[in-house]
Amino acid sequence: METFGKRLVEATAKRGQLCVGIDPHAALLAKWGLSDDVAGLERFALTVVEALADRVAVLKPQSAFFERFGSRGIGILESTIRQSREAGALVLLDVKRGDIGSTMAAYASAYLDPASSLRADAITVSPYLGFGSLQPALDVAAANGGGVFVLGLTSNPEGPSVQHAVGAGGKTVAQTMIDEISQLNKGAEPLGSFGLVIGATIGETGHDLSAVNGPLLAPGLGAQGATPSDLRRVFGESLRNVLPSYSREVLTAGPSVAELRLAAERATDECAAALG
Ligand SMILES: O=c1ccn([C@@H]2O[C@H](COP(=O)(O)O)[C@@H](O)[C@H]2O)c(=O)[nH]1
């Protein structure tokens, strides 16, 4: 079985280093001329899949916007994941789960077990209950060629109040997460399967990403104000492992499939130039 890290390297080599988020905001549904209901959600999500799943390396459905519509929204999330994967995109489900280990095991079954209808290639998780509480997700991912992205330095302005806090060992909370992930990915080739979320908005924080050897998801581009030229400042020598992520900036181009494709191409090209 191929690891997630290897599949990601292959996908980005073929399709370019880009992740597009599927975030069906109420405002975007309105802009696309869709109703703010399950039918609108379905049309929105499946249009993005039709436009991008056969050409973008990673699609990142934001679970919250599907959960908003209850069980029928979850049903559409299932079809979005399935159809994206069938068209060749890797699916990173942005679900930011985190709980005590025994509950984390249930989240891991829901999102990373091949038997689940919500199975994605990778998920985002929150390490706020301690890095060790994430172990069940790391185990299920490793056993099934999946990936896990741990929140490290998030793109929102509130993040530093927790993530820059210094723990007993003199390291920031974020650096502790970075070091844990580095340890897990040690020696993995061509790339480890465990990643970090590091916002493109954060500027120079002095955190050391050099040993991560795993994917660095960079949200915050476009709507949150970061631009591809910020990537070098934030990621320095680790640029090659960065997966730039856009949601609203690309999605605003819809509902035209052709315009969505153009927006994603533009984003891929601009990021490629910045990533060197
Ligand atoms: O630090 C983080 C972690 C996750 N996100 C998510 O990414 C998208 C960003 O959407 P944009 O429209 O490109 O701003 C969204 O789903 C967030 O929940 C993040 O922004 N920052």
The ligand as an ORCA input file, in Angstrom:
! r2SCAN-3c Opt
* xyz 0 1
  O      -5.298     27.728     10.180
  C      -6.277     27.442      9.473
  C      -6.773     26.175      9.371
  C      -7.813     25.930      8.519
  N      -8.375     26.909      7.796
  C      -9.510     26.567      6.897
  O      -9.097     26.805      5.544
  C     -10.154     27.422      4.821
  C      -9.733     28.817      4.423
  O     -10.701     29.408      3.585
  P     -10.433     30.761      2.759
  O     -11.728     31.029      2.103
  O      -9.327     30.469      1.770
  O     -10.052     31.793      3.751
  C     -11.363     27.398      5.744
  O     -12.079     26.201      5.511
  C     -10.758     27.377      7.122
  O     -11.600     26.749      8.065
  C      -7.878     28.171      7.895
  O      -8.346     29.118      7.234
  N      -6.826     28.408      8.730
*
